[in-house]
């Protein structure tokens, strides 16, 4: 039973590369907090202090970003997300950028920040893994935004979606007025309406009153290149 738990921990990004003996030695000093959730339970809210690593061991979650000015909200369905914003544990802005909610039953493993500093980061492999996680996040964000020009209205809409996405894959719901989107991307409402209706005709988005739904942003981005 204990062997199975350690093998499961070794699959998590922070512990990859460790042997079972090494992780056993590390975890001898660490209290593991396993938490069960029901559908609809909030995991952590946008603006909360990022004081711990939260690993999703099972279950599917949604992430919602609410614009501070109340102009729009951006909701993602992230069935394969493994860890909540590890890159916000350190740095200038140590707060969670979205509200995470379980869409299904789920289980998390929580590791408090003081434990990470006192025990986990004394291990060189774990230290390098955390550095890789942070660097990967920065590089992915840079590549997503720089790899997609904004020559057309469609390009600008896609870039807007990418800029608020945690992951390109997975369904996205954007609650936003057409005029607000037009102002945000510096276009006319008519041009935005035409571009969105063209995307809907191609089956790439679905439009409802005040809502844009994207089934697969990765596919939309690929087809709009």
Beta strands, then each sheet from edge to edge (+ up, - down):
strand 1: 33-37
strand 2: 42-44
strand 3: 52-58
strand 4: 61-66
strand 5: 72-78
strand 6: 99-102
strand 7: 106-112
strand 8: 172-176
strand 9: 206-208
strand 10: 211-214
sheet 1: 1+ 7- 3+
sheet 2: 2+ 6- 4+ 5- 8+ 10- 9+
end
